[in-house]
Amino acid sequence: MADKEKKKKESIFDLSKYIDKHIRVKFQGGREASGVLKGFDPLLNLVLDGTIEYMRDPDDQYKLTEDTRQLGLVVCRGTSVVLICPQDGMEAIPNPFIQQQDG
């Protein structure tokens, strides 16, 4: 019966180093928000505190305006998350999808 056991999916993202740090999140449909990452799970559901939503231009849904809206504590559904990046800059990582060659 061990063959039929489901293997636990491993996430290629290690968001634990961003706990209690400001991150910016982009969602499907063009919405963007930023806040302090308080928690996450393997499906990339995120808990953000002190969240600010960046309002979009009513004429162009993919263009942001200077307006913001305070949301406070929110749970972001992982299936709608497109991009997660730290507010204080980005860090280059090796491509996890290519095989690394030794020597």
Backbone torsions as a table, in degrees:
resi	resn	phi	psi	omega
1	MET	NA	-13.1	-178.4
2	ALA	-64.1	-29.1	179.8
3	ASP	-65.9	-28.2	-176.6
4	LYS	-86.6	-7.3	178.9
5	GLU	-67.4	138.4	178.6
6	LYS	-75.0	133.4	175.7
7	LYS	-80.5	139.9	179.2
8	LYS	-70.9	127.2	179.2
9	LYS	-71.1	134.6	178.0
10	GLU	-100.8	129.3	178.7
11	SER	-79.7	141.8	177.6
12	ILE	-82.6	-8.0	179.5
13	PHE	-96.4	136.0	173.4
14	ASP	-113.6	88.2	-177.3
15	LEU	-84.2	-4.2	-176.8
16	SER	-62.0	-28.4	179.2
17	LYS	-73.6	-9.8	178.2
18	TYR	-102.8	3.6	176.9
19	ILE	-60.3	135.1	-179.0
20	ASP	64.9	22.7	174.9
21	LYS	-123.2	154.8	179.5
22	HIS	-72.8	130.4	174.7
23	ILE	-129.9	160.9	175.1
24	ARG	-117.4	137.2	-176.2
25	VAL	-125.6	132.9	173.3
26	LYS	-109.8	142.0	-176.3
27	PHE	-117.1	162.1	172.8
28	GLN	-59.8	139.7	-179.9
29	GLY	94.8	-7.6	173.1
30	GLY	101.4	-5.5	179.3
31	ARG	-70.0	149.5	176.8
32	GLU	-136.7	145.0	178.5
33	ALA	-147.9	158.5	174.0
34	SER	-138.7	153.5	179.8
35	GLY	-178.9	-176.3	179.8
36	VAL	-91.3	122.7	-179.6
37	LEU	-70.9	119.4	-179.9
38	LYS	-105.4	-22.9	-179.9
39	GLY	-174.0	164.7	178.4
40	PHE	-159.3	168.8	176.0
41	ASP	-134.0	177.1	-177.5
42	PRO	-62.0	-19.8	178.4
43	LEU	-88.0	5.8	-179.0
44	LEU	66.6	23.2	167.0
45	ASN	-67.4	132.9	-174.3
46	LEU	-118.3	144.8	170.9
47	VAL	-111.9	118.4	180.0
48	LEU	-117.2	140.0	177.3
49	ASP	-115.6	150.4	-178.6
50	GLY	62.2	39.2	-172.1
51	THR	-76.2	137.8	175.6
52	ILE	-120.5	127.4	174.7
53	GLU	-96.0	135.2	176.9
54	TYR	-92.1	119.4	-174.3
55	MET	-74.4	148.3	-178.4
56	ARG	-100.2	156.8	176.3
57	ASP	-69.1	128.1	-179.1
58	PRO	-62.9	-26.0	-179.7
59	ASP	-83.9	-30.0	-179.5
60	ASP	-132.8	102.2	-173.5
61	GLN	-63.2	-16.3	-178.5
62	TYR	-100.8	6.5	178.9
63	LYS	-110.1	128.7	-180.0
64	LEU	-88.0	149.0	174.9
65	THR	-104.7	-178.9	177.8
66	GLU	-79.2	-10.9	-177.0
67	ASP	-75.1	143.5	175.7
68	THR	-131.5	164.4	178.3
69	ARG	-136.4	129.1	178.8
70	GLN	-77.9	126.3	179.4
71	LEU	-111.4	-23.5	-179.2
72	GLY	80.1	-134.6	-178.7
73	LEU	-84.7	123.7	-178.6
74	VAL	-135.4	157.1	170.8
75	VAL	-112.5	122.4	-179.7
76	CYS	-100.3	124.7	-179.7
77	ARG	-71.2	128.5	-174.3
78	GLY	-63.0	-29.9	-178.1
79	THR	-69.9	-18.2	179.8
80	SER	-100.4	-4.3	179.8
81	VAL	-76.9	128.2	179.1
82	VAL	-105.7	-39.0	-174.6
83	LEU	-145.3	137.9	174.0
84	ILE	-128.4	126.2	177.8
85	CYS	-143.3	149.0	177.8
86	PRO	-71.4	148.0	178.7
87	GLN	-70.7	-28.4	-174.2
88	ASP	-90.2	14.4	178.1
89	GLY	126.6	177.8	-178.3
90	MET	-119.5	161.1	-178.1
91	GLU	-130.3	129.6	179.7
92	ALA	-72.7	137.3	176.6
93	ILE	-125.9	154.9	175.6
94	PRO	-69.9	149.8	179.8
95	ASN	-66.1	118.1	-177.4
96	PRO	-77.6	-5.9	-175.6
97	PHE	-97.4	-8.0	178.2
98	ILE	-106.0	148.7	179.9
99	GLN	-77.7	128.4	177.7
100	GLN	-80.4	131.2	-179.9
101	GLN	-95.3	136.1	178.5
102	ASP	-86.1	130.9	175.0
103	GLY	60.4	NA	NA
